Amino acid sequence: MMLEYLSHSPEETESIAEDFAKSLNGNEVIAFKGFLGMGKTCFTRGLAKGVGFDGDVNSPTFSLVNEYRGGKHNLFHFDMYRISSWEDLYSTAYFDYLDEDGILVIEWSENIASALEKDTIFIEIVYLSDCERKIIISGGKN
């Protein structure tokens, strides 16, 4: 799969993600690529909305993982920024969540690249200007 979108605002990024979420079956691993402030949490907010979660969605920076349950699919939102070893990764319960019924969404996925599933969906958000981002979705099941 290879999809590209151009977003002109946070609201448009959320809308793109909400539409994309409707194509998910509920057991995907989604790995973000993109620097700080690119819109990863904004995209996750749209994913949550797209699977039917209607609560608040926030960055998991200090909690490592936020759980969004109650929609069509559960969403587990990880921040791997501070993960630098296998021991750190195990402490997040990442591997336990792989066995849960839900979609794993991972910020700073570069830090756990060797632990990602082979059919991981990658979402790269590229800065074009203060208001524009290119969103590239690739990978997934063939």
C-alpha positions as CSV (number, residue, x, y, z in Angstrom):
1,M,0.0,0.0,0.0
2,M,1.2,3.5,-0.8
3,L,-1.0,6.5,-0.2
4,E,-0.1,10.2,-0.2
5,Y,-2.0,13.2,1.1
6,L,-1.5,16.9,1.4
7,S,-2.8,18.5,4.5
8,H,-3.2,22.3,5.0
9,S,-4.3,22.3,8.6
10,P,-4.5,20.2,11.8
11,E,-8.2,19.7,11.1
12,E,-7.5,18.4,7.6
13,T,-4.9,16.0,9.1
14,E,-7.5,14.7,11.5
15,S,-10.0,14.2,8.7
16,I,-7.5,12.3,6.5
17,A,-6.8,10.0,9.5
18,E,-10.4,9.6,10.3
19,D,-11.1,8.4,6.8
20,F,-8.1,6.1,6.8
21,A,-9.2,4.5,10.1
22,K,-12.3,3.2,8.4
23,S,-10.1,0.9,6.3
24,L,-8.5,-0.7,9.4
25,N,-9.6,-4.1,10.7
26,G,-8.5,-3.7,14.3
27,N,-5.2,-5.6,14.6
28,E,-2.7,-3.3,12.9
29,V,0.5,-1.8,14.1
30,I,1.0,1.8,12.9
31,A,4.4,3.4,13.2
32,F,4.9,7.1,12.7
33,K,7.9,8.7,11.2
34,G,8.3,12.4,11.7
35,F,9.9,15.0,13.9
36,L,8.4,16.8,16.9
37,G,5.4,19.0,16.0
38,M,4.6,17.3,12.7
39,G,1.1,16.3,13.6
40,K,1.5,12.7,14.9
41,T,-0.9,13.2,17.8
42,C,-3.3,15.1,15.6
43,F,-3.3,12.1,13.2
44,T,-3.9,9.8,16.1
45,R,-6.8,12.0,17.2
46,G,-8.4,11.4,13.7
47,L,-7.7,7.7,13.9
48,A,-9.5,7.5,17.3
49,K,-12.4,9.4,15.9
50,G,-12.5,7.1,12.8
51,V,-12.7,3.9,15.0
52,G,-15.5,5.5,17.1
53,F,-13.7,6.7,20.2
54,D,-15.3,10.0,21.3
55,G,-13.0,11.0,24.3
56,D,-9.9,13.2,24.5
57,V,-6.8,12.1,22.7
58,N,-3.5,13.4,24.0
59,S,0.2,12.7,23.5
60,P,1.5,9.8,25.6
61,T,4.8,11.6,26.3
62,F,4.8,11.1,30.0
63,S,2.6,8.0,30.3
64,L,4.3,6.0,27.5
65,V,1.0,4.5,26.4
66,N,-2.6,5.9,26.3
67,E,-5.5,3.5,25.9
68,Y,-8.5,4.6,23.9
69,R,-11.2,1.9,24.4
70,G,-14.9,1.9,23.5
71,G,-15.0,2.4,19.8
72,K,-15.2,-0.2,17.0
73,H,-11.5,-1.0,17.7
74,N,-9.4,-0.2,20.7
75,L,-6.5,2.1,20.1
76,F,-3.2,1.9,22.0
77,H,-1.1,5.1,21.5
78,F,2.6,4.7,22.4
79,D,5.4,7.2,22.8
80,M,8.8,5.4,22.3
81,Y,10.9,8.6,22.5
82,R,12.7,7.5,25.7
83,I,13.1,3.9,24.7
84,S,16.7,3.0,24.0
85,S,17.0,-0.7,24.9
86,W,15.0,-4.0,24.8
87,E,14.6,-3.7,28.6
88,D,13.0,-0.3,28.1
89,L,10.7,-1.7,25.4
90,Y,9.6,-4.6,27.6
91,S,8.8,-2.1,30.4
92,T,6.2,-0.4,28.2
93,A,4.2,-3.7,27.8
94,Y,4.4,-3.3,24.1
95,F,4.6,-7.0,23.4
96,D,1.6,-7.6,25.7
97,Y,-0.4,-5.1,23.7
98,L,0.4,-7.0,20.4
99,D,-1.8,-9.7,21.8
100,E,-4.7,-7.3,22.7
101,D,-7.6,-6.7,20.4
102,G,-6.7,-3.3,19.0
103,I,-4.6,-1.0,16.9
104,L,-1.1,0.0,18.1
105,V,-0.1,3.5,17.2
106,I,3.6,4.2,17.8
107,E,5.3,7.6,17.9
108,W,9.1,7.6,17.6
109,S,8.9,4.2,16.0
110,E,12.5,4.6,14.9
111,N,13.6,3.7,18.4
112,I,12.0,0.3,18.2
113,A,12.5,-0.4,14.5
114,S,13.8,-4.0,15.1
115,A,10.8,-4.9,17.1
116,L,8.1,-3.8,14.6
117,E,5.9,-6.4,12.9
118,K,6.7,-7.2,9.3
119,D,3.3,-5.9,8.2
120,T,3.5,-2.6,10.1
121,I,1.8,0.4,8.5
122,F,4.2,3.4,8.3
123,I,2.9,6.9,8.4
124,E,5.5,9.5,7.5
125,I,4.5,13.2,8.1
126,V,6.8,15.6,6.2
127,Y,7.0,19.3,6.9
128,L,6.3,21.4,3.8
129,S,5.5,24.8,5.5
130,D,4.0,26.0,8.8
131,C,0.6,25.0,7.5
132,E,1.3,22.2,5.1
133,R,2.3,18.6,5.6
134,K,2.7,15.7,3.2
135,I,1.4,12.4,4.7
136,I,2.7,9.2,3.2
137,I,1.1,5.9,4.3
138,S,3.0,2.7,3.3
139,G,3.4,-0.9,4.2
140,G,0.7,-3.1,5.8
141,K,-0.5,-6.5,4.6
142,N,0.0,-7.3,1.0
